[in-house]
Amino acid sequence: MFATLTQVALGGAIGASARYLTGVATMKVIGPGFPWATLFVNVLGSFAMGVLVVVLAHKSGTRFAPFMMTGLLGGFTTFSAFSLDALTLFERGQVWTAAAYVAGSVLLSLAAIVAGVLLTRGVFA
């Protein structure tokens, strides 16, 4: 149990650090106004989750799941930040932008996980 908890904690620290650095880089490149970093990490994290679920299942790699899926991707993706970004846009009176952000985040993240699963199943078929 302690070893699994350590994997989750280490993965979470790495994932959260990667999310923070993504936010910093996105702010420098694109600037404020739309939560591009949150959208990016959620879509990328969904794609990676799709890839990992297939790879770990085919390689009997479930011992790496706590580190990679719960820790790394759990720390990297940002549902709570997504919720705050959506609320902030809404409270600014940007109702259509908030709606587009919510719809885009959900649809793109679902498409990304499907793409990750299908792409990786093709590799391991």
FILODO-789630 format. One record per residue: y, z, x of N, C-alpha, C in turn. Coordinates in steps of 0.02 Angstrom, whole numbers, padded with zeros to 5 digits, always signed. Layout:
YZXYZXYZX...
END
This chain:
-00060+00000+00041+00000+00000+00000+00063+00000+00043+00064+00041+00096+00122+00044+00139+00134-00023+00174+00081-00056+00195+00087-00121+00228+00117-00172+00180+00095-00172+00118+00122-00218+00068+00196-00204+00055+00213-00141+00048+00283-00122+00037+00326-00143+00096+00300-00136+00156+00336-00158+00216+00347-00233+00215+00296-00271+00194+00304-00344+00188+00359-00362+00139+00360-00330+00081+00410-00344+00030+00480-00327+00056+00486-00269+00088+00551-00247+00114+00577-00294+00168+00533-00314+00214+00554-00360+00267+00573-00428+00239+00531-00454+00194+00547-00518+00163+00611-00515+00123+00621-00460+00088+00683-00451+00049+00745-00450+00092+00740-00417+00150+00797-00414+00196+00814-00484+00222+00762-00522+00240+00773-00590+00265+00801-00634+00210+00772-00630+00150+00795-00671+00094+00867-00655+00074+00883-00591+00070+00951-00571+00051+01001-00593+00105+00982-00589+00167+01026-00612+00222+01038-00687+00217+00984-00724+00203+00991-00796+00195+01035-00814+00136+01029-00776+00082+01072-00788+00024+01145-00774+00041+01158-00720+00077+01227-00703+00097+01256-00758+00140+01218-00781+00190+01242-00833+00235+01253-00899+00198+01211-00913+00148+01221-00972+00107+01287-00968+00069+01301-00909+00042+01364-00898+00007+01425-00907+00051+01421-00880+00112+01476-00886+00160+01487-00960+00178+01433-00994+00193+01438-01065+00213+01464-01107+00155+01440-01095+00095+01462-01134+00038+01536-01123+00024+01560-01062+00030+01630-01047+00019+01673-01084+00070+01651-01087+00133+01689-01122+00184+01690-01197+00173+01633-01225+00151+01627-01297+00143+01657-01321+00078+01641-01288+00022+01662-01311-00044+01721-01273-00071+01724-01208-00057+01778-01167-00082+01760-01132-00147+01806-01091-00173+01792-01053-00234+01802-01096-00296+01785-01067-00353+01797-01100-00416+01734-01110-00457+01680-01128-00424+01615-01137-00459+01562-01104-00415+01515-01069-00445+01464-01033-00407+01410-01078-00378+01430-01124-00334+01382-01172-00305+01328-01138-00264+01345-01086-00228+01295-01052-00185+01239-01022-00228+01258-00989-00282+01208-00959-00326+01163-01013-00356+01194-01066-00380+01155-01122-00408+01107-01150-00355+01132-01160-00295+01091-01189-00241+01032-01145-00224+01044-01079-00215+00988-01036-00195+00936-01029-00251+00959-01029-00313+00912-01024-00368+00869-01087-00375+00899-01145-00366+00860-01207-00370+00814-01213-00310+00840-01201-00250+00798-01204-00190+00742-01151-00192+00759-01091-00215+00708-01039-00221+00654-01057-00271+00673-01089-00325+00624-01110-00375+00578-01164-00346+00606-01211-00309+00565-01262-00277+00517-01230-00227+00543-01186-00186+00501-01152-00136+00446-01111-00170+00462-01079-00226+00411-01040-00262+00356-01087-00287+00375-01146-00311+00325-01194-00333+00280-01217-00277+00309-01229-00218+00270-01248-00160+00224-01191-00139+00251-01131-00134+00212-01075-00109+00154-01055-00155+00165-01059-00220+00112-01038-00265+00051-01084-00257+00063-01148-00243+00007-01194-00232-00024-01184-00162+00018-01180-00112-00006-01173-00043-00046-01108-00036-00019-01053-00060-00054-00989-00053-00120-00989-00091-00121-01022-00149-00184-01024-00188-00236-01067-00152-00216-01123-00122-00263-01167-00089-00286-01141-00021-00244-01101+00010-00260-01075+00076-00284-01003+00074-00298-00979+00014-00317-00908+00006-00269-00862+00042-00205-00878+00035-00154-00841+00071-00121-00787+00030-00158-00758-00016-00127-00707-00059-00102-00647-00020-00127-00636+00039-00103-00579+00079-00030-00590+00101-00007-00653+00100+00062-00667+00118+00109-00669+00058+00081-00667-00002+00122-00671-00063+00174-00615-00068+00158-00552-00053+00210-00501-00059+00270-00515-00014+00257-00536+00048+00312-00551+00094+00351-00612+00071+00317-00666+00056+00350-00730+00044+00379-00736-00027+00340-00717-00077+00361-00729-00146+00404-00671-00172+00378-00611-00169+00416-00554-00195+00474-00536-00149+00461-00533-00084+00513-00513-00037+00563-00568-00022+00540-00619+00014+00585-00672+00038+00619-00709-00019+00581-00736-00065+00612-00774-00120+00645-00728-00171+00618-00668-00181+00651-00620-00225+00718-00599-00198+00723-00591-00132+00787-00574-00102+00835-00633-00097+00807-00693-00093+00848-00753-00086+00878-00776-00152+00838-00777-00205+00864-00800-00270+00905-00744-00302+00945-00763-00350+00999-00719-00371+01011-00717-00445+00962-00697-00484+00973-00698-00556+01030-00652-00577+01036-00594-00546+01091-00549-00565+01158-00579-00546+01161-00612-00489+01223-00646-00469+01238-00704-00516+01185-00740-00536+01192-00795-00585+01223-00768-00649+01198-00712-00673+01223-00683-00735+01297-00664-00729+01315-00634-00672+01384-00615-00661+01429-00676-00656+01406-00727-00620+01446-00789-00614+01458-00821-00683+01407-00822-00724+01414-00851-00791+01463-00811-00833+01458-00745-00830+01505-00702-00867+01576-00711-00841+01585-00715-00776+01651-00723-00747+01683-00788-00770+01646-00843-00768+01672-00907-00793+01692-00901-00866+01649-00869-00906+01663-00861-00977+01726-00820-00988+01732-00764-00952+01791-00721-00960+01856-00753-00937+01850-00802-00892+01909-00840-00870+01930-00891-00922+01891-00896-00975+01906-00945-01026+01875-01013-01012+01833-01017-00961+01799-01080-00943+01732-01083-00979+01735-01084-01044+01675-01080-01085+01628-01138-01072+01654-01199-01070+01612-01258-01059+01583-01259-00989+01623-01237-00941+01597-01233-00873+01542-01181-00868+01551-01124-00901+01499-01072-00902+01436-01098-00935+01443-01133-00990+01385-01160-01025+01349-01212-00982+01388-01255-00949+01358-01306-00904+01323-01273-00846+01352-01220-00819+01322-01183-00764+01256-01151-00785+01254-01119-00843+01193-01087-00867+01140-01141-00880+01158-01193-00915+01110-01246-00931+01085-01280-00867+01132-01296-00822+01113-01328-00759+01068-01284-00716+01084-01220-00712+01043-01174-00672+00973-01170-00699+00967-01161-00764+00901-01154-00794+00862-01219-00788+00892-01274-00808+00856-01338-00808+00839-01362-00737+00887-01356-00691+00873-01377-00622+00822-01332-00588+00824-01268-00602+00775-01222-00572+00705-01235-00600+00701-01247-00665+00635-01265-00694+00610-01331-00666+00654-01380-00661+00634-01445-00632+00613-01436-00559+00647-01393-00523+00631-01382-00452+00562-01349-00444+00546-01300-00486+00480-01269-00479+00425-01317-00498+00436-01359-00549+00387-01410-00568+00379-01460-00511+00435-01481-00481+00432-01528-00425+00394-01498-00366+00408-01435-00351+00373-01402-00296+00298-01397-00307+00279-01380-00369+00208-01375-00385+00175-01444-00382+00204-01495-00414+00174-01561-00416+00171-01592-00347+00224-01586-00308+00225-01613-00241+00172-01581-00198+00166-01516-00201+00119-01480-00159+00048-01489-00183+00038-01493-00248-00030-01508-00273-00053-01576-00249-00007-01623-00245-00024-01689-00219-00046-01686-00146-00015-01644-00108-00032-01636-00038-00101-01603-00030-00116-01554-00073-00177-01516-00067-00233-01540-00113-00221-01596-00148-00272-01620-00195-00334-01646-00162
END
